[in-house]
Amino acid sequence: MTDKKYTEDELKELSIEEANTVLSEEQFEHWAELHNKKLEEQAEENWKNIQEDNEEAIDTLVKASKDELIEEIEVMGAILKINVSLNKKQKELFSKIQKLQKRADKSKDDETRLAKLDEMEQNIYEFLGEICVDYSSADWRSRFEDIGLTAIMQVTKKIMDAYSEKVKDKQGKVKKFRE
């Protein structure tokens, strides 16, 4: 310990080890007050930065324009506007379509297989009507009913490929934002 008088700037620069070694009890208490104040200021600044980052992230999500949520894709010569931000119902429909396809593929009975494929086709029309901005389920049904299940499944695959690409792009932007 020393009787040396330290300025506030000198005290702020001391580590805890140095402060314990060179400061008197009174000086150490003053150093601790300064140190705690500095830590509080840093914590407050960090908290402020975190809040600003969170607000920016929320604003980005909330203010996402409709154009960012819609992907234009070409299917059989037509440009379709597809909502790539699937809601719960749309995700459930897509999941149901996948399950019906698996059940149909596993079915050994032709009647059961055809029933599953028919149910799957109806769900595909409903799904496409839900995600497509310009066409309803009825529009999809009238356009593809005569063409068959294979064609409508190809359309659905192309749409879901576009959806997957858009989601990957958004995830990349979010990852960059977090870094």
Summary of the structure (lengths in Angstrom):
residues: 179
radius of gyration: 31.1
end to end distance: 45.2
largest distance: 97.9
contacts: 436
relative contact order: 0.08
helix: 75%
strand: 7%
